[in-house]
Amino acid sequence: MDVLAAYREVGSFRGAAQMCGTTHKTVRRIVERHNAGGGGAQRKQRGHNYDLVRELVAERVRKTEGRISAKRLLPAARTAGYAGSARNFRRLVASVKAQWRRGHHRGRRPAVWTPGDTLVIDWGVEKGLHVFCAVLAWSRVRFVRFAADEKAATTLRLLAECFEFLGGVPRTVLADRMGCVKAGVVANVVVPTADYVRFATHYGFRPDFCEAADPESKGIVEALVGYAKRDLIVSAELEVADLPAANRQAGGWCAEVNAAVHSEICAVPAERLEQERELLGPLPSLRPEIGGKPISRKVDKLSCVRFGSARYSVPNRLIGQSVLLSVLADTTGGRVQALEPLSGEVVADHPLVAPGETSILDEHYGSTRPDKPRRAPRAKTAEEKQFLALGQAAEQFLVGAAAAGVAHLAREIGEILTLHAAHGEPALLAALARAVAFRRWRADDVRSILAAAGGAPTPRPAGHALVLTLPQVPTRPLSDYAIATTTGVTTGASVGGDPS
């Protein structure tokens, strides 16, 4: 109550003091000061022991955009002359940060959701139990399920179950930047994986991703993840060892929270879902292929299909058609089988290879295919055509001489062709073969080999049989060395034929 008004009403200091809950001396001072024309008492400005470093703190807070802590600022303040306590310095830093944020707050607008438009999904982990959370943005219908991992197949399977729970498909699925459905980020734009794109095409929704650290898009599902952890996982003491039981409790919990009035929209989510379901897209008749089921791939012009960033060959008669790929586990690390879609016949069987590698079977192409392309010589001039017409020995000589860097190779070939006219083709081919074997790439070398006329020895590699041509000598029959026997006398023939 106003002291002056109370005094005017009762006319005494003690009466006004009793009405205002103070002392009569206080009432008297107020009345006398008012009659003297003075205002309220001015409080004396007291200094603080941190006034010396206030400008320093303000500058550092401005440079760090309010993120620096008092702990890191205190050494600099001590150097600048601050001698007070750390607690008092924290008060200064807190007040300077609050003043800076008043003029530099981020500011954001609340999200406005449209019926049937957006489903927000995210993963959370609590005590080793992975929880998949989804909320239909407009009606606030919550969907929660548990899993042992956060793989892409698990995410897509639970998302398909969520669509069936809702009874329709929204136009957009807004996901956090979860790695299981993210192939990469280019210029802050998230690129979804090919499997996620095929899944979205099958159901007819547009995949979208939240901005990093953006409460406008992530807040609605982050709140659901935290709510499910506090109200379901912790209270029910769920464990990863019994996922079926945990998911049964999750289904009952979803039915409970969706039937209660939501504090944000002041409505029952289950009742709003009945209105929103009319705007959801229809569910497809079948679920798409997810996980270990055969997946479809189109055969490219190389008669190969791509799986796991690797190539696997299939018969070339299937170029332009689609085949089903099935991955089988075995002791060797796994195999990839390609099957015809209609008959189910296995048309190719490959070992599982690493990303970037290729598994090729020659029978798929009808002929043996070298691992590297063969760059055979192609004659253009008359001399080149005449030289390569000699056969494989001439081709090997040409390729070897080029690899050895023989200068004026065309002139060397011309000189060798003159030797062809003088010595004949068989001798020249033998000389070229010997030149290739001993890596002699000049026309003079071929001329020297021809001049030897086959008299030069042919070395044999170590460990190979040595074949020698021995001279022919006259031989004698073994009967010449038989011992002749007579009555009472034994005679024998020596090597020279004389009796001994």
WOWO-V682962 format. One record per pair of residues at least 24 apart in sequence whose C-alpha atoms are under 6 Angstrom apart, sorted by sequence separation. I is the first residue (numbers start at 1). J is the second residue. D is the distance in whole Angstrom. If there is no record, write none. Layout:
BEGIN
[[I & J & D] [I & J & D]]
END
This chain:
BEGIN
[[114 & 138 & 6] [298 & 322 & 4] [113 & 138 & 5] [297 & 322 & 5] [297 & 323 & 6] [296 & 323 & 6] [416 & 443 & 6] [152 & 180 & 5] [296 & 324 & 5] [151 & 180 & 6] [295 & 324 & 5] [294 & 324 & 6] [295 & 325 & 5] [66 & 97 & 6] [294 & 325 & 5] [412 & 443 & 5] [294 & 326 & 5] [172 & 205 & 5] [176 & 209 & 6] [171 & 205 & 5] [172 & 206 & 5] [173 & 207 & 5] [174 & 208 & 5] [175 & 209 & 5] [176 & 210 & 5] [314 & 348 & 6] [173 & 208 & 6] [174 & 209 & 5] [397 & 436 & 6] [393 & 433 & 6] [401 & 441 & 5] [310 & 355 & 5] [309 & 355 & 5] [310 & 356 & 5] [309 & 356 & 6] [310 & 357 & 5] [311 & 358 & 5] [312 & 359 & 5] [313 & 360 & 5] [310 & 358 & 6] [316 & 364 & 6] [315 & 364 & 4] [316 & 365 & 6] [314 & 364 & 6] [118 & 170 & 6] [117 & 170 & 5] [120 & 173 & 6] [116 & 170 & 5] [117 & 171 & 5] [118 & 172 & 5] [119 & 173 & 5] [120 & 174 & 5] [121 & 175 & 5] [122 & 176 & 6] [117 & 172 & 6] [118 & 173 & 6] [119 & 174 & 6] [120 & 175 & 6] [146 & 247 & 6] [145 & 247 & 6] [170 & 280 & 5] [129 & 240 & 5] [169 & 280 & 5] [168 & 280 & 5] [169 & 281 & 5] [168 & 281 & 5] [168 & 282 & 5] [168 & 283 & 5] [141 & 258 & 6] [141 & 269 & 5] [140 & 269 & 5] [139 & 269 & 5] [139 & 272 & 5] [139 & 273 & 6] [153 & 290 & 6] [153 & 291 & 5] [116 & 276 & 6] [115 & 276 & 6] [116 & 279 & 5] [116 & 280 & 5]]
END
